[in-house]
Each structure stands twice: as C-alpha cells, then as structure tokens.
Amino acid sequence: MIVTIDGPAGTGKSTVAREVARSLGFGFLDTGAMYRAVALAALRQGLDPDNDDDVSSLLTDLCIDMPPDGIYLNGEDVSHLIRTPTISTGSSKVAVHACVRTFLVTQQRLVAAGRDFVCEGRDQGTVVFPDARCKIFLTASAETRADRRLRELQAKGAAPDREAVLADIRERDLRDSSRAIGALRPAETAIVIDTSDMSVEAVIAAIVGLARTV
C-alpha cells in the first residue's frame, strides 16, 4: 500500500511522513531529498540549476541511494549537506526540468514497487503514484510556514530576516505550482489538511487514521 503526502514547503511533510510511516510500520520515501541531492551535485560542479543542458549532463553518472539512515550521493552521506537554504532553492529549480523528473520518478517507483511506503513530496499523488489508495495534501498559510522556517533557522544559530524568509516561501510556491511538469496541486482524490492551527501530533494521528480506513 502506498500513502502519498504532498504539499508546499513548510507544511511539515517530512516530519509527519516519517512518523506516519513509523506508526503504520511502512517504509518512508523522502522524495524532496532526492531533488536536493541533484541540486547539490549541480552546485558542486558549478552548473546552472536553471539550465536544462547543464542539469541533464549530471544524470548519466549520478547515483542516489536512500537507505533508512539518510541519503547518499555517489556513495557519500549528504543527509545534512542538503538541508541549507541554498540547496532548498536549487532543488526547486532543478525540479522543473523534465529530465530530472523523469529520472527521479523512475527511481521512486522502483524503490516503492511491491512494498508498503509513505511517499512525501510535491507530485506523489498526481504523477508518481496516481493509483495510491491514500492521498494526502498538506497546506498552511505562507505566514505560518515562514514562521516555522524562521524557528528552524534560529534553532541552528542563524538570524534570518522574516520578510526574506516569507518572500522565499512565496517564490517557491509560485515556481512549484506553475511549472509545466509535476506542478504542485492536490490530486483529485486527495484529502486536504490545513496544518496552520494543528500540532504535528494531531496531523500524524489524522493521517494514520485515514490510512487505516482505506
């Protein structure tokens, strides 16, 4: 059984998906991390994440593995290296390229084939697993998501500007929802959950309950 959890940045998808997977005894597929790994590879080679030819040239020799303990890029554990604002922006940019999406959608389907998985991302319920039995779309106001991101950065010792964080959130929303391939939107059969005024625990409980009834 596949449970898909889609939604924009800052809705708590990764945290929620991991705990839902643990509660159900399913595997967890962090697809956003895969796009981040591609962005990191492009950055390291000095390539333009907006340039289709540049990004396409990466994929031939790119190896992305996702064991339970993290994500590996060409054999290197990059689990922490991909969690920076620069890589977040880069991942959204590389995700618009058809070559990247085709490459990673194939990888995602191979990983989850014949297994019970919670799959988190932007287009899991619409493109990658359109026949999934349980589809969730998480949302929250841009302001709420910016405040969450602000607290995350402050906890790491950074001193970000709230307006800059909010502007980045809105820019990513626009880019993700307007791209030609795999645009961010709820699947027709997805259950939309607004997490603005919900605790993480409440969101997890709601999704676990839904998954157990389908």
N, C-alpha and C positions, 0 to 999 in steps of 0.2 A: 504493500500500500504506500502511496505517495501523498504526503501532505505538503502543499506549497504555501509559502508565506512571502508575499510580495509587498512592496510599498516604498515610499521615498526615503531618503536619508534622514536619520534621526528619529525614526518611529520605534526603535528598539528591536528591529527584526532579528539581528544576530543573537542577542541575549535571549530573547523569547524563543527563537527557534531551537537553540541549544537545549533549553530547559524543557521544551515540549518534547523534543527527541528523547531526552533522558527519561521523562515521565512515561512515555509510551514504549520505551525500550527500542527506539528506532535509531538508525544512523542519522548523522547531521551533515548536510552539504551546504557549505558557505560559498555560494557562487560568487558573491561580491569579492571575496578574497582572490578568486581566480583572475578577475579583471584587474584587481590591484597588482597582482603579480606580473601581468603583461605590462602594466604602466611602469612598474619598477624596472623591468627589463629594458623598456624603451628609454627611460631616464638614464640608466647606466650606460647605454650605448650612445647617448646624446642625440637620440632620434626625436622627431617632432610627433607627439601623440595625435596631432590633428591631421597628419599626412598619411594617407592610405598606403602609399607605396612603402614608406618607412616602416609602418607598423606591420604590414604584410611580410616584410623581409625578416621579421623576428620569428615568425611562427614555425618556419621549417625546422629549426633546431631547438625549439622551446619545449622544455619538459616540466610539467606542473604535476606534482603529486600531492594528495591530500589525505595523509594518514590521520588517525584520530587526534594526534597531538599537535597538529598545525598544518602549515602549508610549505612545500619545498619547491624552490625554483632551481632547476638544473642541479638538484642534489643538495642545495643549501637551504637551511631553515630560515625563511624570511618572514615568519609569523609576526614579528614585531616591526620589522622594517617597512611593512606595507601599511602601517596604521599612522600615517602622517597626513597633514592637510594637503601637502603637495601631491602625494600619491592618490589621495581621495579625488582631487580634481583631475589628475591624469587618468584615473580609472574610468571616470565618466566620459572623458574624451575618447579613449580607445574603444569604449563600448559602442560607439556609433558606427564603427567600421564593420561591414558585412563579413570580411574575412575573419575578424576576431570573434564575432558572434557565432559564425558557423563552426569555427574551430572549438570554441568552448562549449557550445550546446552539445556537440558530439561527445565531448569529454564528460559532460554532466550526465547525459543519458547512459553512457557506458558504466559510470560509477554506480548509478542507481538501478540498473537493469535487474529485475527479479528480486529486489530487496525492499525492505521497509525503510523509507527515508523521509526526513523532514528537509525540504529544499527551500532555501531562502534566497531572495534576490529581487530582481525588477520585473522579469518576464517568465517566471517559472510556471505560473498557471495559464498564461496566454500562449507561450511559444514552446517552452521546453517540455512541459508535461501537461498538454491540453486535456488529457483524459484523466488527470488526477481526481480521485474521489473526494478529496477535501481541499478546497482552495480558500485561502485567507488573504485579505488585503488590509494591511495596517496603514492608518493615516493619523495625522495630527497637524495642528496649525503650524505654520512656518515659525511663528514666535516661540511656541513650545519646544519645537525641535532645536531652534537656535539656542535656547536656554540650556537644554540638555547637553548640547555640544560644548557650550561655554563651560559648564561644570566639569565635563570630561577633561578639557584642556587645562583648566585651572588645577584640577587634581594632579596633573602631570607637571605642575610648576610653571605653566605658561600664563601669560597675561594678555589674552586676546581682547580685541575690541568687539563689543556685542553687535554693533551695526555691521561690522565687516563679516562677522560670522553669519548674521541673518542674510546679508546680501549674497554670500556664498551659497547658502541653503536655497535661496530663491533662484539663483542662477543654475544650480544643479537640477532643480525641479523642472525648470524650463527646458534645459538641454535634454533631460531624461524623457520628458513627456512629448517632446516634439521631434525626436529622432525618427528616421524613416523605418528603421528595423528594430523590433523589440521595444517599442515605445512603452513607457511606464503608464499602465492603466489597469484597472481591475478586470479580471476575467468575467465573462457574463454570468458565470455561476459562482463567483467568489462571494464570500461573506465579508463585508467591510466592517472593520472595527476601528473606531476612533479612540486612540490611546491618550488623547490630550489630558483627560482627567482620570485616567486609570493607573493603578500601580502595576508594576511589572508582574507581580504575583497574580493579580486579577486577570490580566491579559493571558497569561500562561494557562490559568485554570479554565478560562473561556474556550481557548483553542483545544485544549486536551479534551474537554467535554464534547466539543463539536466533532473531533476526530473519532471519538469512541462511539458516536451515534450514527456515523455514515456506513 
